[in-house]
Amino acid sequence: MSVDQNTVRRVAKLARIAVNDEDVAAMQGELNAILGFVEQLGEVDVTGVEPMTSVIPMEMKKRQDVVTDGNKADDIVANAPATEDHFFVVPKVVE
């Protein structure tokens, strides 16, 4: 895939990057080099290669998946002007 100068200007506009007319040619070469590298990666045979999260095998730390209130209800409403049963009390707005 090859990128032309109009595409470079469009990508720069979408990325909100100010590109001068004299810089368009240089950026076109850089974008074409990046796309060439991506195409080269697509040619690599990865059959049988499992995805990994790290270069060394390690088990991810996991926590128990339990629902709690965070044990911070008192701290959350501590500065509220009015509370009731760990809830904020606000004036009625809708009748």
Biopython code that builds the backbone (N, CA, C, O; Angstrom):
import numpy as np
from Bio.PDB.StructureBuilder import StructureBuilder

atoms = [
    (1, "MET", "N", (0.852, -1.178, 0.000)),
    (1, "MET", "CA", (0.000, 0.000, 0.000)),
    (1, "MET", "C", (0.887, 1.227, 0.000)),
    (1, "MET", "O", (1.898, 1.279, 0.702)),
    (2, "SER", "N", (0.511, 2.193, -0.776)),
    (2, "SER", "CA", (1.287, 3.419, -0.880)),
    (2, "SER", "C", (0.410, 4.605, -0.503)),
    (2, "SER", "O", (-0.782, 4.636, -0.808)),
    (3, "VAL", "N", (1.007, 5.560, 0.153)),
    (3, "VAL", "CA", (0.301, 6.752, 0.615)),
    (3, "VAL", "C", (0.692, 7.919, -0.282)),
    (3, "VAL", "O", (1.877, 8.155, -0.517)),
    (4, "ASP", "N", (-0.306, 8.654, -0.786)),
    (4, "ASP", "CA", (-0.001, 9.830, -1.587)),
    (4, "ASP", "C", (-0.034, 11.083, -0.707)),
    (4, "ASP", "O", (-0.333, 11.012, 0.485)),
    (5, "GLN", "N", (0.279, 12.230, -1.320)),
    (5, "GLN", "CA", (0.378, 13.459, -0.534)),
    (5, "GLN", "C", (-0.981, 13.918, -0.003)),
    (5, "GLN", "O", (-1.053, 14.502, 1.078)),
    (6, "ASN", "N", (-2.038, 13.667, -0.737)),
    (6, "ASN", "CA", (-3.367, 14.043, -0.238)),
    (6, "ASN", "C", (-3.735, 13.231, 0.994)),
    (6, "ASN", "O", (-4.350, 13.750, 1.925)),
    (7, "THR", "N", (-3.353, 11.946, 0.998)),
    (7, "THR", "CA", (-3.619, 11.105, 2.163)),
    (7, "THR", "C", (-2.815, 11.583, 3.365)),
    (7, "THR", "O", (-3.311, 11.568, 4.492)),
    (8, "VAL", "N", (-1.583, 12.005, 3.130)),
    (8, "VAL", "CA", (-0.750, 12.536, 4.221)),
    (8, "VAL", "C", (-1.415, 13.764, 4.832)),
    (8, "VAL", "O", (-1.475, 13.899, 6.054)),
    (9, "ARG", "N", (-1.909, 14.649, 3.992)),
    (9, "ARG", "CA", (-2.579, 15.853, 4.504)),
    (9, "ARG", "C", (-3.849, 15.487, 5.285)),
    (9, "ARG", "O", (-4.146, 16.089, 6.316)),
    (10, "ARG", "N", (-4.591, 14.496, 4.783)),
    (10, "ARG", "CA", (-5.825, 14.076, 5.463)),
    (10, "ARG", "C", (-5.510, 13.446, 6.816)),
    (10, "ARG", "O", (-6.179, 13.740, 7.807)),
    (11, "VAL", "N", (-4.497, 12.582, 6.867)),
    (11, "VAL", "CA", (-4.102, 11.962, 8.136)),
    (11, "VAL", "C", (-3.622, 13.026, 9.120)),
    (11, "VAL", "O", (-3.943, 12.965, 10.307)),
    (12, "ALA", "N", (-2.862, 13.990, 8.636)),
    (12, "ALA", "CA", (-2.390, 15.072, 9.504)),
    (12, "ALA", "C", (-3.558, 15.884, 10.050)),
    (12, "ALA", "O", (-3.551, 16.289, 11.212)),
    (13, "LYS", "N", (-4.566, 16.121, 9.202)),
    (13, "LYS", "CA", (-5.734, 16.882, 9.659)),
    (13, "LYS", "C", (-6.509, 16.084, 10.706)),
    (13, "LYS", "O", (-6.929, 16.634, 11.725)),
    (14, "LEU", "N", (-6.698, 14.782, 10.455)),
    (14, "LEU", "CA", (-7.422, 13.944, 11.413)),
    (14, "LEU", "C", (-6.677, 13.846, 12.743)),
    (14, "LEU", "O", (-7.292, 13.783, 13.807)),
    (15, "ALA", "N", (-5.338, 13.836, 12.669)),
    (15, "ALA", "CA", (-4.526, 13.737, 13.882)),
    (15, "ALA", "C", (-4.280, 15.102, 14.516)),
    (15, "ALA", "O", (-3.616, 15.208, 15.547)),
    (16, "ARG", "N", (-4.824, 16.145, 13.889)),
    (16, "ARG", "CA", (-4.647, 17.514, 14.378)),
    (16, "ARG", "C", (-3.165, 17.883, 14.478)),
    (16, "ARG", "O", (-2.710, 18.460, 15.465)),
    (17, "ILE", "N", (-2.422, 17.526, 13.406)),
    (17, "ILE", "CA", (-0.991, 17.842, 13.335)),
    (17, "ILE", "C", (-0.801, 18.866, 12.223)),
    (17, "ILE", "O", (-1.253, 18.663, 11.096)),
    (18, "ALA", "N", (-0.135, 19.960, 12.547)),
    (18, "ALA", "CA", (0.148, 20.973, 11.533)),
    (18, "ALA", "C", (1.334, 20.504, 10.688)),
    (18, "ALA", "O", (2.432, 20.302, 11.206)),
    (19, "VAL", "N", (1.100, 20.334, 9.382)),
    (19, "VAL", "CA", (2.156, 19.886, 8.472)),
    (19, "VAL", "C", (2.298, 20.915, 7.364)),
    (19, "VAL", "O", (1.336, 21.216, 6.656)),
    (20, "ASN", "N", (3.508, 21.454, 7.216)),
    (20, "ASN", "CA", (3.792, 22.404, 6.143)),
    (20, "ASN", "C", (3.869, 21.658, 4.819)),
    (20, "ASN", "O", (4.089, 20.448, 4.790)),
    (21, "ASP", "N", (3.684, 22.399, 3.710)),
    (21, "ASP", "CA", (3.737, 21.777, 2.383)),
    (21, "ASP", "C", (5.100, 21.153, 2.105)),
    (21, "ASP", "O", (5.184, 20.138, 1.413)),
    (22, "GLU", "N", (6.158, 21.743, 2.631)),
    (22, "GLU", "CA", (7.497, 21.186, 2.388)),
    (22, "GLU", "C", (7.757, 19.927, 3.230)),
    (22, "GLU", "O", (8.662, 19.153, 2.917)),
    (23, "ASP", "N", (6.982, 19.722, 4.279)),
    (23, "ASP", "CA", (7.152, 18.526, 5.119)),
    (23, "ASP", "C", (6.314, 17.341, 4.644)),
    (23, "ASP", "O", (6.505, 16.221, 5.117)),
    (24, "VAL", "N", (5.389, 17.578, 3.713)),
    (24, "VAL", "CA", (4.488, 16.512, 3.267)),
    (24, "VAL", "C", (5.261, 15.378, 2.613)),
    (24, "VAL", "O", (4.962, 14.210, 2.862)),
    (25, "ALA", "N", (6.244, 15.693, 1.785)),
    (25, "ALA", "CA", (7.010, 14.655, 1.084)),
    (25, "ALA", "C", (7.779, 13.782, 2.071)),
    (25, "ALA", "O", (7.831, 12.562, 1.913)),
    (26, "ALA", "N", (8.371, 14.395, 3.081)),
    (26, "ALA", "CA", (9.118, 13.625, 4.078)),
    (26, "ALA", "C", (8.176, 12.732, 4.887)),
    (26, "ALA", "O", (8.496, 11.579, 5.177)),
    (27, "MET", "N", (7.020, 13.273, 5.246)),
    (27, "MET", "CA", (6.063, 12.480, 6.010)),
    (27, "MET", "C", (5.484, 11.354, 5.155)),
    (27, "MET", "O", (5.172, 10.281, 5.672)),
    (28, "GLN", "N", (5.341, 11.590, 3.856)),
    (28, "GLN", "CA", (4.850, 10.551, 2.957)),
    (28, "GLN", "C", (5.821, 9.371, 2.955)),
    (28, "GLN", "O", (5.395, 8.217, 2.999)),
    (29, "GLY", "N", (7.107, 9.653, 2.904)),
    (29, "GLY", "CA", (8.105, 8.581, 2.948)),
    (29, "GLY", "C", (8.068, 7.827, 4.260)),
    (29, "GLY", "O", (8.196, 6.602, 4.278)),
    (30, "GLU", "N", (7.893, 8.548, 5.367)),
    (30, "GLU", "CA", (7.843, 7.899, 6.682)),
    (30, "GLU", "C", (6.615, 7.002, 6.812)),
    (30, "GLU", "O", (6.711, 5.880, 7.308)),
    (31, "LEU", "N", (5.456, 7.502, 6.363)),
    (31, "LEU", "CA", (4.239, 6.697, 6.446)),
    (31, "LEU", "C", (4.327, 5.463, 5.546)),
    (31, "LEU", "O", (3.877, 4.385, 5.933)),
    (32, "ASN", "N", (4.900, 5.609, 4.357)),
    (32, "ASN", "CA", (5.075, 4.454, 3.476)),
    (32, "ASN", "C", (6.022, 3.428, 4.090)),
    (32, "ASN", "O", (5.815, 2.226, 3.922)),
    (33, "ALA", "N", (7.067, 3.883, 4.805)),
    (33, "ALA", "CA", (7.987, 2.958, 5.470)),
    (33, "ALA", "C", (7.279, 2.209, 6.589)),
    (33, "ALA", "O", (7.492, 1.009, 6.764)),
    (34, "ILE", "N", (6.441, 2.905, 7.346)),
    (34, "ILE", "CA", (5.692, 2.263, 8.436)),
    (34, "ILE", "C", (4.734, 1.227, 7.871)),
    (34, "ILE", "O", (4.663, 0.107, 8.378)),
    (35, "LEU", "N", (3.993, 1.590, 6.820)),
    (35, "LEU", "CA", (3.056, 0.645, 6.219)),
    (35, "LEU", "C", (3.782, -0.545, 5.600)),
    (35, "LEU", "O", (3.271, -1.664, 5.622)),
    (36, "GLY", "N", (4.959, -0.311, 5.053)),
    (36, "GLY", "CA", (5.763, -1.420, 4.525)),
    (36, "GLY", "C", (6.174, -2.377, 5.631)),
    (36, "GLY", "O", (6.164, -3.592, 5.438)),
    (37, "PHE", "N", (6.534, -1.841, 6.782)),
    (37, "PHE", "CA", (6.904, -2.686, 7.915)),
    (37, "PHE", "C", (5.711, -3.495, 8.400)),
    (37, "PHE", "O", (5.860, -4.669, 8.739)),
    (38, "VAL", "N", (4.528, -2.886, 8.439)),
    (38, "VAL", "CA", (3.320, -3.590, 8.864)),
    (38, "VAL", "C", (2.997, -4.711, 7.875)),
    (38, "VAL", "O", (2.626, -5.808, 8.292)),
    (39, "GLU", "N", (3.131, -4.454, 6.581)),
    (39, "GLU", "CA", (2.909, -5.497, 5.582)),
    (39, "GLU", "C", (3.916, -6.629, 5.748)),
    (39, "GLU", "O", (3.574, -7.798, 5.568)),
    (40, "GLN", "N", (5.143, -6.288, 6.087)),
    (40, "GLN", "CA", (6.182, -7.296, 6.312)),
    (40, "GLN", "C", (5.825, -8.166, 7.524)),
    (40, "GLN", "O", (6.067, -9.373, 7.510)),
    (41, "LEU", "N", (5.255, -7.566, 8.561)),
    (41, "LEU", "CA", (4.826, -8.338, 9.727)),
    (41, "LEU", "C", (3.696, -9.299, 9.373)),
    (41, "LEU", "O", (3.590, -10.377, 9.957)),
    (42, "GLY", "N", (2.855, -8.913, 8.423)),
    (42, "GLY", "CA", (1.761, -9.769, 8.002)),
    (42, "GLY", "C", (2.237, -11.034, 7.306)),
    (42, "GLY", "O", (1.492, -12.010, 7.231)),
    (43, "GLU", "N", (3.455, -11.037, 6.798)),
    (43, "GLU", "CA", (3.996, -12.196, 6.098)),
    (43, "GLU", "C", (4.594, -13.233, 7.050)),
    (43, "GLU", "O", (4.911, -14.342, 6.622)),
    (44, "VAL", "N", (4.751, -12.902, 8.296)),
    (44, "VAL", "CA", (5.361, -13.808, 9.269)),
    (44, "VAL", "C", (4.393, -14.935, 9.594)),
    (44, "VAL", "O", (3.215, -14.692, 9.857)),
    (45, "ASP", "N", (4.893, -16.176, 9.577)),
    (45, "ASP", "CA", (4.070, -17.339, 9.904)),
    (45, "ASP", "C", (4.028, -17.500, 11.421)),
    (45, "ASP", "O", (5.051, -17.767, 12.051)),
    (46, "VAL", "N", (2.855, -17.338, 11.999)),
    (46, "VAL", "CA", (2.704, -17.430, 13.448)),
    (46, "VAL", "C", (1.824, -18.610, 13.851)),
    (46, "VAL", "O", (1.288, -18.629, 14.959)),
    (47, "THR", "N", (1.672, -19.581, 12.976)),
    (47, "THR", "CA", (0.857, -20.742, 13.324)),
    (47, "THR", "C", (1.532, -21.504, 14.456)),
    (47, "THR", "O", (2.733, -21.769, 14.414)),
    (48, "GLY", "N", (0.761, -21.843, 15.445)),
    (48, "GLY", "CA", (1.280, -22.574, 16.598)),
    (48, "GLY", "C", (1.902, -21.690, 17.664)),
    (48, "GLY", "O", (2.325, -22.199, 18.702)),
    (49, "VAL", "N", (1.972, -20.392, 17.446)),
    (49, "VAL", "CA", (2.548, -19.477, 18.431)),
    (49, "VAL", "C", (1.403, -18.899, 19.257)),
    (49, "VAL", "O", (0.521, -18.229, 18.720)),
    (50, "GLU", "N", (1.421, -19.156, 20.547)),
    (50, "GLU", "CA", (0.363, -18.647, 21.412)),
    (50, "GLU", "C", (0.662, -17.210, 21.832)),
    (50, "GLU", "O", (1.823, -16.845, 22.017)),
    (51, "PRO", "N", (-0.372, -16.403, 21.982)),
    (51, "PRO", "CA", (-0.165, -15.035, 22.461)),
    (51, "PRO", "C", (0.403, -15.048, 23.876)),
    (51, "PRO", "O", (0.099, -15.937, 24.672)),
    (52, "MET", "N", (1.223, -14.060, 24.176)),
    (52, "MET", "CA", (1.801, -14.000, 25.519)),
    (52, "MET", "C", (1.712, -12.582, 26.052)),
    (52, "MET", "O", (1.669, -11.612, 25.296)),
    (53, "THR", "N", (1.685, -12.489, 27.368)),
    (53, "THR", "CA", (1.628, -11.178, 28.004)),
    (53, "THR", "C", (3.001, -10.702, 28.445)),
    (53, "THR", "O", (3.182, -9.531, 28.778)),
    (54, "SER", "N", (3.964, -11.608, 28.448)),
    (54, "SER", "CA", (5.309, -11.271, 28.890)),
    (54, "SER", "C", (6.294, -12.221, 28.219)),
    (54, "SER", "O", (5.913, -13.292, 27.745)),
    (55, "VAL", "N", (7.554, -11.826, 28.183)),
    (55, "VAL", "CA", (8.558, -12.707, 27.590)),
    (55, "VAL", "C", (8.916, -13.870, 28.494)),
    (55, "VAL", "O", (9.418, -14.894, 28.031)),
    (56, "ILE", "N", (8.661, -13.714, 29.767)),
    (56, "ILE", "CA", (8.882, -14.835, 30.684)),
    (56, "ILE", "C", (7.524, -15.331, 31.168)),
    (56, "ILE", "O", (6.622, -14.529, 31.410)),
    (57, "PRO", "N", (7.373, -16.636, 31.309)),
    (57, "PRO", "CA", (6.072, -17.128, 31.753)),
    (57, "PRO", "C", (5.799, -16.725, 33.199)),
    (57, "PRO", "O", (6.644, -16.908, 34.076)),
    (58, "MET", "N", (4.631, -16.186, 33.431)),
    (58, "MET", "CA", (4.258, -15.778, 34.784)),
    (58, "MET", "C", (2.750, -15.868, 34.932)),
    (58, "MET", "O", (2.007, -15.696, 33.965)),
    (59, "GLU", "N", (2.314, -16.133, 36.126)),
    (59, "GLU", "CA", (0.886, -16.195, 36.410)),
    (59, "GLU", "C", (0.426, -14.822, 36.864)),
    (59, "GLU", "O", (1.064, -14.180, 37.698)),
    (60, "MET", "N", (-0.683, -14.386, 36.308)),
    (60, "MET", "CA", (-1.204, -13.080, 36.685)),
    (60, "MET", "C", (-1.813, -13.142, 38.077)),
    (60, "MET", "O", (-2.442, -14.134, 38.444)),
    (61, "LYS", "N", (-1.626, -12.090, 38.841)),
    (61, "LYS", "CA", (-2.209, -12.004, 40.171)),
    (61, "LYS", "C", (-3.705, -11.769, 40.027)),
    (61, "LYS", "O", (-4.142, -10.906, 39.265)),
    (62, "LYS", "N", (-4.469, -12.534, 40.755)),
    (62, "LYS", "CA", (-5.918, -12.408, 40.679)),
    (62, "LYS", "C", (-6.483, -12.204, 42.072)),
    (62, "LYS", "O", (-5.932, -12.684, 43.062)),
    (63, "ARG", "N", (-7.579, -11.492, 42.127)),
    (63, "ARG", "CA", (-8.264, -11.300, 43.395)),
    (63, "ARG", "C", (-9.613, -11.984, 43.317)),
    (63, "ARG", "O", (-10.097, -12.315, 42.235)),
    (64, "GLN", "N", (-10.203, -12.189, 44.459)),
    (64, "GLN", "CA", (-11.530, -12.790, 44.509)),
    (64, "GLN", "C", (-12.535, -11.813, 43.905)),
    (64, "GLN", "O", (-12.487, -10.615, 44.186)),
    (65, "ASP", "N", (-13.429, -12.314, 43.091)),
    (65, "ASP", "CA", (-14.442, -11.482, 42.461)),
    (65, "ASP", "C", (-15.694, -11.465, 43.337)),
    (65, "ASP", "O", (-16.636, -12.227, 43.118)),
    (66, "VAL", "N", (-15.681, -10.581, 44.330)),
    (66, "VAL", "CA", (-16.805, -10.480, 45.252)),
    (66, "VAL", "C", (-17.306, -9.040, 45.261)),
    (66, "VAL", "O", (-16.536, -8.097, 45.074)),
    (67, "VAL", "N", (-18.581, -8.892, 45.476)),
    (67, "VAL", "CA", (-19.189, -7.568, 45.525)),
    (67, "VAL", "C", (-19.145, -7.072, 46.961)),
    (67, "VAL", "O", (-19.615, -7.754, 47.872)),
    (68, "THR", "N", (-18.578, -5.878, 47.167)),
    (68, "THR", "CA", (-18.536, -5.255, 48.488)),
    (68, "THR", "C", (-18.917, -3.790, 48.334)),
    (68, "THR", "O", (-18.966, -3.264, 47.222)),
    (69, "ASP", "N", (-19.183, -3.146, 49.443)),
    (69, "ASP", "CA", (-19.459, -1.715, 49.399)),
    (69, "ASP", "C", (-18.171, -0.908, 49.544)),
    (69, "ASP", "O", (-18.211, 0.322, 49.585)),
    (70, "GLY", "N", (-17.043, -1.585, 49.620)),
    (70, "GLY", "CA", (-15.768, -0.903, 49.745)),
    (70, "GLY", "C", (-15.408, -0.541, 51.169)),
    (70, "GLY", "O", (-14.306, -0.060, 51.430)),
    (71, "ASN", "N", (-16.329, -0.768, 52.093)),
    (71, "ASN", "CA", (-16.107, -0.448, 53.508)),
    (71, "ASN", "C", (-15.683, 1.002, 53.711)),
    (71, "ASN", "O", (-14.899, 1.302, 54.612)),
    (72, "LYS", "N", (-16.199, 1.902, 52.875)),
    (72, "LYS", "CA", (-15.843, 3.313, 52.983)),
    (72, "LYS", "C", (-17.078, 4.202, 53.026)),
    (72, "LYS", "O", (-16.982, 5.403, 52.772)),
    (73, "ALA", "N", (-18.224, 3.636, 53.342)),
    (73, "ALA", "CA", (-19.463, 4.419, 53.333)),
    (73, "ALA", "C", (-19.372, 5.611, 54.276)),
    (73, "ALA", "O", (-19.814, 6.705, 53.925)),
    (74, "ASP", "N", (-18.809, 5.420, 55.460)),
    (74, "ASP", "CA", (-18.695, 6.530, 56.416)),
    (74, "ASP", "C", (-17.764, 7.615, 55.892)),
    (74, "ASP", "O", (-18.030, 8.804, 56.068)),
    (75, "ASP", "N", (-16.672, 7.207, 55.247)),
    (75, "ASP", "CA", (-15.724, 8.189, 54.705)),
    (75, "ASP", "C", (-16.338, 8.987, 53.559)),
    (75, "ASP", "O", (-16.069, 10.180, 53.419)),
    (76, "ILE", "N", (-17.161, 8.334, 52.741)),
    (76, "ILE", "CA", (-17.736, 8.994, 51.572)),
    (76, "ILE", "C", (-18.709, 10.086, 51.992)),
    (76, "ILE", "O", (-18.696, 11.172, 51.412)),
    (77, "VAL", "N", (-19.540, 9.828, 52.972)),
    (77, "VAL", "CA", (-20.545, 10.812, 53.374)),
    (77, "VAL", "C", (-20.087, 11.677, 54.551)),
    (77, "VAL", "O", (-20.897, 12.405, 55.126)),
    (78, "ALA", "N", (-18.840, 11.613, 54.907)),
    (78, "ALA", "CA", (-18.342, 12.339, 56.082)),
    (78, "ALA", "C", (-18.525, 13.850, 55.955)),
    (78, "ALA", "O", (-18.843, 14.507, 56.946)),
    (79, "ASN", "N", (-18.334, 14.417, 54.765)),
    (79, "ASN", "CA", (-18.421, 15.873, 54.590)),
    (79, "ASN", "C", (-19.787, 16.328, 54.088)),
    (79, "ASN", "O", (-19.977, 17.516, 53.824)),
    (80, "ALA", "N", (-20.726, 15.424, 53.954)),
    (80, "ALA", "CA", (-22.055, 15.792, 53.459)),
    (80, "ALA", "C", (-22.817, 16.571, 54.519)),
    (80, "ALA", "O", (-22.703, 16.262, 55.706)),
    (81, "PRO", "N", (-23.593, 17.577, 54.116)),
    (81, "PRO", "CA", (-24.347, 18.340, 55.101)),
    (81, "PRO", "C", (-25.457, 17.528, 55.752)),
    (81, "PRO", "O", (-25.786, 17.758, 56.916)),
    (82, "ALA", "N", (-26.053, 16.563, 55.004)),
    (82, "ALA", "CA", (-27.121, 15.737, 55.583)),
    (82, "ALA", "C", (-27.024, 14.332, 54.997)),
    (82, "ALA", "O", (-26.897, 14.159, 53.785)),
    (83, "THR", "N", (-27.087, 13.321, 55.886)),
    (83, "THR", "CA", (-27.028, 11.936, 55.436)),
    (83, "THR", "C", (-28.068, 11.114, 56.189)),
    (83, "THR", "O", (-28.551, 11.501, 57.254)),
    (84, "GLU", "N", (-28.394, 9.968, 55.599)),
    (84, "GLU", "CA", (-29.293, 9.036, 56.251)),
    (84, "GLU", "C", (-28.941, 7.642, 55.759)),
    (84, "GLU", "O", (-29.035, 7.365, 54.563)),
    (85, "ASP", "N", (-28.539, 6.768, 56.662)),
    (85, "ASP", "CA", (-28.157, 5.389, 56.333)),
    (85, "ASP", "C", (-27.105, 5.340, 55.227)),
    (85, "ASP", "O", (-27.249, 4.584, 54.266)),
    (86, "HIS", "N", (-26.070, 6.128, 55.356)),
    (86, "HIS", "CA", (-24.955, 6.193, 54.407)),
    (86, "HIS", "C", (-25.368, 6.699, 53.024)),
    (86, "HIS", "O", (-24.692, 6.395, 52.042)),
    (87, "PHE", "N", (-26.453, 7.458, 52.921)),
    (87, "PHE", "CA", (-26.881, 8.075, 51.672)),
    (87, "PHE", "C", (-26.877, 9.580, 51.845)),
    (87, "PHE", "O", (-27.064, 10.075, 52.956)),
    (88, "PHE", "N", (-26.664, 10.322, 50.752)),
    (88, "PHE", "CA", (-26.761, 11.762, 50.776)),
    (88, "PHE", "C", (-28.233, 12.157, 50.808)),
    (88, "PHE", "O", (-29.042, 11.592, 50.071)),
    (89, "VAL", "N", (-28.581, 13.103, 51.639)),
    (89, "VAL", "CA", (-29.942, 13.618, 51.684)),
    (89, "VAL", "C", (-29.936, 14.945, 50.936)),
    (89, "VAL", "O", (-29.184, 15.860, 51.273)),
    (90, "VAL", "N", (-30.785, 15.036, 49.918)),
    (90, "VAL", "CA", (-30.851, 16.243, 49.083)),
    (90, "VAL", "C", (-32.280, 16.737, 49.060)),
    (90, "VAL", "O", (-33.207, 15.962, 49.297)),
    (91, "PRO", "N", (-32.471, 18.009, 48.781)),
    (91, "PRO", "CA", (-33.841, 18.542, 48.731)),
    (91, "PRO", "C", (-34.580, 17.995, 47.513)),
    (91, "PRO", "O", (-33.973, 17.720, 46.478)),
    (92, "LYS", "N", (-35.882, 17.843, 47.649)),
    (92, "LYS", "CA", (-36.709, 17.335, 46.577)),
    (92, "LYS", "C", (-36.772, 18.387, 45.471)),
    (92, "LYS", "O", (-37.016, 19.565, 45.733)),
    (93, "VAL", "N", (-36.549, 17.945, 44.234)),
    (93, "VAL", "CA", (-36.515, 18.872, 43.105)),
    (93, "VAL", "C", (-37.747, 18.703, 42.224)),
    (93, "VAL", "O", (-38.292, 19.688, 41.726)),
    (94, "VAL", "N", (-38.188, 17.468, 42.029)),
    (94, "VAL", "CA", (-39.324, 17.189, 41.152)),
    (94, "VAL", "C", (-40.536, 16.871, 42.008)),
    (94, "VAL", "O", (-40.447, 16.107, 42.969)),
    (95, "GLU", "N", (-41.649, 17.451, 41.659)),
    (95, "GLU", "CA", (-42.885, 17.206, 42.407)),
    (95, "GLU", "C", (-43.645, 16.064, 41.799)),
    (95, "GLU", "O", (-44.715, 15.704, 42.289)),
]
sb = StructureBuilder()
sb.init_structure("model")
sb.init_model(0)
sb.init_chain("A")
sb.init_seg("    ")
for serial, (resi, resn, name, xyz) in enumerate(atoms, 1):
    if name == "N":
        sb.init_residue(resn, " ", resi, " ")
    sb.init_atom(name, np.array(xyz, "f"), 0.0, 1.0, " ", f" {name:<3s}", serial, name[0])
structure = sb.get_structure()
